[in-house]
Amino acid sequence: MGDKRQFILLALAFGILFFSASSFVSSAIYLSDVYFTVPESVYTENETISLKGFVYQANYTDAGALVNASAVLANATVNLSILYSNRTFLKMYNFTTDANGSFYSKSNYRTSALEVNAPLVAGTYVLQSNYTDLNSNVSFSEVKIIVVNTTTDFLRVSTEKAKYSSGDTITINVEAVKLVGDRSLFISNVSVSGTFKNATSKENVSGKTFTCTTGSNGKCTTTLSAPSVGEYIVEIEDFKAFSSFSVKPFSFNLYMKDNLGKSLKNIFSSSEQASVEVKINNVSSGTYTFSGYVQDSDGNNVKTITSTTLNTTNSFTNKFTFSLSGFSSGSYTVFVTISNSGNSDTATSLTSFKVEDWTLSVNKKSSGSNFEYEYSAFPNKTLKL
């Protein structure tokens, strides 16, 4: 309760900061929340938009003491605005919440409600709902929609590959799809815009924006150069559709091989030698190294992989060979870090192998074996092995 009160007081402080020009008509403090949802993100021109939302409100004294906990608010006036993508005003609708604190537009289930229609011109728009409480503080929420001149159910976006190297050209594929029964039809002339975002911070990557208009096959393609090393998301129209991709410093393969490095192998006996081989695929100059360690199934380090060079001399392919003497039977994991000696680019990977030892021996029983002559026997005799 103490944390909640601190949050209320903090919210009040910000409310006073941003609404200092408002005149309070009540000694009470109201904290309100308005939100709404729409069933689709893509509409045709003038199509009916079926939306539903709620208004919640909590009441506190000037001292911050709770009077009424947050609950649905009946008879609240909600203004729904349709804004252009540049956030200039297009149209407004007024709603009044019912006894359940909800407001809604016309639909097949609420035929007498106020009808809200998509704009008449294709483009990107913002739906914004606003509620002003008794203290003149405004709460709002918003949803972005796309209006097209043909019926579209959803969008898709993807990159051609899941992994790229820095500076690679990334091909971005966009599709506009209409569902008819169990069939998917691709829709032409749908314009979308999108961005690359950092997968961790969700912030836009500078200079990585694009636009695309679907052709007769309902698809369009555009390209951007790969950003710096990291994990990224490609999204269109504020996450109406998205997918992810990675940018790695370089492309490489990691193998377990025999001691000669000739054949792939991941099952060894303790009397053999094993090789960890690294091959860098997409570089032609510079010097790279790899190092790492081997762990047993209990997480104990049992072998160190010392620094091994990859350069033009060995065609950026090299192996680290080690003896398995002293390795007990079981599974092992190899952890490898590949580094570019010319900068700080690194990449990590892992692979695994098994050590299995067995002995098979067969000895003739020395007495009472029923063998009549060395390793031969007569018919209908019992043999003991």
C-alpha positions in Angstrom: 0.0 0.0 0.0 2.9 2.3 0.7 4.3 1.8 -2.8 1.0 2.5 -4.3 0.6 5.7 -2.3 4.1 6.8 -3.4 3.1 6.1 -7.0 -0.1 8.2 -6.6 1.8 11.1 -5.1 4.4 10.9 -7.9 1.6 10.8 -10.5 0.0 13.8 -8.8 3.3 15.6 -8.9 3.6 15.0 -12.7 -0.1 15.9 -13.1 0.5 19.3 -11.5 3.6 19.8 -13.6 1.8 19.2 -16.9 -1.6 20.6 -16.0 -0.6 23.5 -13.8 -3.0 25.8 -15.8 -6.0 23.7 -14.8 -8.3 24.9 -12.1 -9.3 22.2 -9.7 -13.1 22.2 -9.0 -12.8 19.5 -6.3 -10.6 18.9 -3.3 -10.5 15.2 -4.4 -7.7 13.9 -6.6 -8.8 11.6 -9.5 -6.5 9.2 -11.3 -8.2 7.9 -14.5 -7.4 5.4 -17.2 -9.1 5.0 -20.5 -8.3 2.3 -23.1 -9.9 0.6 -26.1 -9.3 -2.1 -28.6 -10.1 -2.7 -32.3 -10.5 -6.1 -33.8 -8.4 -5.3 -37.0 -5.4 -3.2 -37.8 -6.2 -2.9 -41.5 -9.5 -1.4 -42.9 -10.9 -0.6 -46.3 -12.0 2.9 -47.1 -15.2 3.9 -45.1 -15.3 0.4 -43.5 -17.1 0.2 -40.1 -14.7 0.1 -37.2 -16.0 -1.9 -34.3 -14.3 -0.8 -31.1 -14.8 -1.3 -27.4 -13.2 0.5 -24.4 -13.4 1.2 -20.7 -12.8 4.1 -18.3 -11.4 3.4 -14.8 -11.0 5.9 -12.1 -9.6 6.0 -8.5 -10.2 8.8 -6.0 -7.8 10.2 -3.4 -7.8 13.0 -0.9 -5.4 15.9 -1.2 -3.3 14.2 1.4 -3.0 11.1 -0.8 -5.4 8.9 1.2 -7.5 6.5 -0.8 -11.2 7.3 -1.0 -12.3 4.9 -3.8 -10.1 2.3 -5.4 -9.8 2.1 -9.2 -13.1 0.9 -10.6 -15.1 1.3 -13.8 -16.7 4.7 -14.3 -20.2 5.1 -15.5 -21.6 8.1 -17.4 -18.1 9.3 -18.4 -17.7 11.2 -21.7 -15.1 9.9 -24.0 -13.9 11.7 -27.1 -12.6 9.4 -29.9 -10.5 11.3 -32.5 -9.3 10.1 -35.9 -5.9 11.7 -36.6 -3.8 11.7 -39.8 -0.4 10.1 -39.5 1.1 13.5 -38.8 -1.3 13.7 -35.9 -3.5 16.5 -37.4 -7.2 16.3 -36.6 -9.6 14.6 -39.1 -12.8 13.7 -37.1 -14.2 13.2 -33.6 -16.9 10.9 -32.1 -18.4 11.3 -28.5 -19.3 8.3 -26.4 -20.8 7.9 -22.9 -19.8 4.9 -20.8 -22.5 2.6 -19.6 -23.1 1.1 -16.1 -20.1 -1.2 -16.7 -17.8 1.7 -17.5 -17.6 0.6 -21.2 -18.1 2.5 -24.5 -18.4 0.9 -27.9 -19.2 1.7 -31.5 -21.7 0.0 -33.9 -21.2 -3.6 -34.8 -23.2 -6.7 -35.7 -23.8 -7.2 -32.0 -24.6 -3.5 -31.1 -26.6 -2.3 -34.1 -27.9 0.8 -32.3 -24.5 2.1 -31.2 -22.7 5.1 -32.8 -21.1 4.1 -36.1 -17.4 4.8 -36.6 -16.1 4.5 -40.1 -12.6 4.4 -41.5 -11.5 7.4 -43.4 -12.3 7.7 -47.1 -8.7 8.0 -48.3 -6.1 5.2 -48.0 -3.3 5.9 -45.6 -2.1 5.5 -42.0 -4.2 7.0 -39.2 -4.3 7.2 -35.4 -7.4 6.5 -33.3 -7.2 8.3 -30.0 -9.6 8.2 -27.1 -9.6 10.9 -24.4 -11.3 11.3 -21.0 -11.1 14.5 -18.9 -11.7 14.0 -15.2 -13.3 16.5 -12.7 -9.9 18.1 -12.1 -9.4 18.7 -15.9 -6.7 16.1 -16.2 -6.7 14.2 -19.5 -6.2 10.5 -19.9 -5.8 9.0 -23.3 -4.9 5.9 -25.3 -4.4 5.3 -29.0 -4.2 2.7 -31.8 -2.7 3.1 -35.3 -4.6 1.6 -38.2 -4.0 1.3 -42.0 -6.7 2.2 -44.5 -6.4 0.6 -47.9 -8.5 0.8 -51.1 -9.1 -3.0 -51.1 -10.0 -5.5 -48.5 -7.0 -6.9 -46.5 -7.1 -9.1 -43.4 -3.5 -8.9 -42.3 0.1 -8.1 -43.3 3.3 -10.2 -43.2 6.9 -9.0 -43.2 10.1 -11.1 -43.1 13.8 -10.9 -44.1 15.2 -13.2 -46.7 17.6 -14.8 -44.1 17.7 -15.1 -40.3 21.4 -14.1 -40.0 23.5 -11.5 -41.8 27.0 -10.1 -41.6 27.7 -6.4 -41.1 27.3 -4.5 -44.4 25.3 -7.3 -46.0 22.2 -6.3 -48.1 19.0 -7.3 -46.3 16.1 -8.2 -48.5 12.7 -7.4 -46.8 9.6 -9.1 -48.1 6.1 -7.7 -47.4 2.7 -9.4 -48.1 -0.9 -8.2 -47.8 -3.3 -11.1 -47.3 -7.1 -11.6 -47.6 -8.7 -14.7 -46.2 -11.6 -16.3 -48.1 -12.7 -19.4 -46.4 -9.6 -21.6 -46.1 -7.8 -19.8 -48.9 -5.3 -17.0 -48.7 -5.5 -14.3 -51.4 -2.7 -11.7 -51.9 -3.9 -8.1 -52.3 -2.2 -5.5 -54.5 -1.7 -1.8 -54.1 -1.2 -1.8 -50.3 1.4 0.7 -49.1 3.2 0.2 -45.8 6.2 1.7 -44.0 8.5 0.0 -41.6 11.7 0.2 -39.6 14.5 -1.8 -38.1 14.4 -1.8 -34.3 16.9 -2.9 -31.7 15.5 -6.2 -30.3 16.6 -5.3 -26.7 15.7 -1.6 -26.4 13.0 -1.6 -29.1 14.4 1.7 -30.3 14.6 2.6 -34.0 17.9 2.0 -35.8 19.0 5.3 -37.3 18.6 5.5 -41.1 16.9 2.1 -41.3 13.3 2.9 -42.5 11.6 1.8 -45.7 8.3 2.0 -47.6 6.8 -0.7 -49.9 3.7 -1.0 -52.0 2.4 -4.5 -52.9 2.2 -5.4 -56.6 -0.2 -7.5 -58.5 0.9 -10.6 -56.6 0.2 -8.9 -53.3 3.9 -8.8 -52.4 6.7 -6.2 -52.5 10.4 -6.3 -51.8 12.8 -3.6 -50.6 16.4 -3.7 -49.3 18.4 -2.1 -46.6 22.1 -2.6 -45.6 22.6 -4.6 -42.4 23.2 -2.5 -39.2 26.0 -3.1 -36.7 26.4 -6.5 -34.9 23.3 -7.3 -32.8 19.8 -8.7 -32.6 17.1 -6.8 -34.5 13.4 -6.6 -35.4 11.9 -5.6 -38.7 8.4 -4.2 -38.2 5.7 -2.5 -40.3 3.1 0.0 -39.3 3.9 0.0 -35.6 4.1 -3.8 -35.2 1.1 -4.7 -37.3 3.6 -7.4 -38.4 7.2 -8.1 -37.5 10.0 -10.7 -37.6 13.5 -10.9 -36.2 17.0 -11.3 -37.6 20.6 -11.2 -36.3 23.7 -9.4 -37.6 26.8 -11.4 -36.8 30.4 -10.1 -37.2 31.2 -13.0 -39.6 29.9 -16.3 -40.8 31.6 -19.5 -39.6 31.1 -23.3 -39.2 32.2 -25.3 -36.1 32.8 -29.1 -36.4 34.0 -32.0 -34.4 36.4 -34.2 -36.6 38.9 -37.0 -36.3 42.5 -36.3 -35.4 43.4 -35.7 -39.0 40.6 -33.3 -39.5 39.4 -35.3 -42.5 36.1 -36.7 -41.4 33.2 -35.5 -39.3 33.1 -37.4 -36.0 31.4 -37.0 -32.6 31.8 -40.4 -31.0 35.3 -41.3 -29.8 37.1 -43.8 -27.5 39.4 -42.5 -24.8 42.4 -43.9 -26.7 41.8 -41.5 -29.7 42.4 -37.9 -30.5 39.6 -35.4 -31.4 39.7 -32.2 -33.4 37.7 -29.0 -33.1 37.6 -27.3 -36.4 36.5 -23.7 -37.2 36.0 -22.4 -40.7 35.2 -18.7 -41.5 33.1 -18.4 -44.6 32.9 -14.8 -45.7 36.3 -13.1 -45.2 39.3 -12.8 -47.4 41.7 -10.8 -45.3 42.7 -10.2 -41.7 43.6 -12.5 -38.9 41.2 -14.4 -36.6 41.6 -16.7 -33.7 39.5 -19.1 -31.8 39.8 -20.5 -28.3 37.6 -22.0 -25.7 37.1 -25.0 -23.4 35.5 -28.5 -23.1 33.1 -29.3 -20.3 31.8 -32.6 -19.1 28.1 -33.3 -18.3 28.5 -32.0 -14.7 29.8 -28.6 -16.0 33.4 -29.2 -15.1 36.1 -27.8 -17.4 38.2 -30.7 -18.5 40.2 -29.2 -21.4 41.3 -25.8 -22.5 41.3 -24.9 -26.2 44.3 -22.7 -26.7 44.3 -19.8 -29.2 44.3 -21.1 -32.8 45.0 -18.8 -35.8 42.7 -18.4 -38.8 44.2 -16.4 -41.7 44.9 -16.4 -45.5 47.7 -19.0 -45.0 45.2 -21.7 -43.9 42.3 -20.3 -45.9 40.6 -19.3 -42.6 40.2 -22.9 -41.6 42.1 -24.5 -38.7 41.7 -27.2 -36.1 42.7 -27.7 -32.5 43.5 -31.4 -31.8 43.6 -32.9 -28.3 43.9 -36.3 -26.7 41.0 -38.0 -25.0 43.2 -39.9 -22.6 41.7 -39.6 -19.2 38.2 -38.7 -20.5 35.6 -41.0 -18.9 32.7 -42.3 -20.9 29.9 -39.7 -21.3 28.9 -36.5 -23.2 31.0 -33.4 -23.5 30.3 -29.8 -24.7 32.8 -27.7 -26.6 32.5 -23.9 -26.2 34.4 -21.8 -28.7 34.9 -18.0 -29.1 36.0 -16.7 -32.5 37.7 -13.2 -32.5 38.8 -10.8 -35.2 42.3 -9.6 -34.2 41.8 -6.3 -36.0 38.8 -5.2 -34.0 36.5 -6.2 -31.2 34.2 -8.4 -33.2 33.6 -11.8 -31.6 31.2 -14.7 -32.1 30.5 -17.7 -29.9 29.2 -21.2 -30.6 29.2 -24.7 -29.2 29.2 -28.3 -30.3 29.3 -31.7 -28.5 30.7 -35.1 -28.7 30.7 -38.4 -26.8 33.4 -40.7 -25.4 32.4 -44.4 -25.3 34.7 -47.3 -24.4 33.8 -51.0 -24.5 35.5 -54.4 -24.5 34.1 -57.6 -25.9 35.8 -61.0 -25.2 34.8 -64.6 -25.6 36.7 -67.4 -23.8 36.2 -71.2 -24.1 35.1 -72.8 -20.8 38.0 -74.8 -19.4 36.1 -77.8 -18.1 32.6 -79.3 -18.6 32.0 -77.2 -21.7 30.6 -80.1 -23.8 32.9 -79.0 -26.7 34.1 -82.3 -28.1 37.0 -81.0 -30.2 38.5 -77.6 -29.7 35.7 -75.2 -30.8 33.6 -77.9 -32.5 30.7 -79.9 -31.1 28.5 -82.8 -32.1 24.8 -82.4 -32.8 22.2 -82.5 -29.9 24.8 -81.5 -27.3 24.4 -78.7 -24.8 26.9 -75.9 -25.3 27.8 -73.5 -22.6 29.2 -70.1 -23.7 
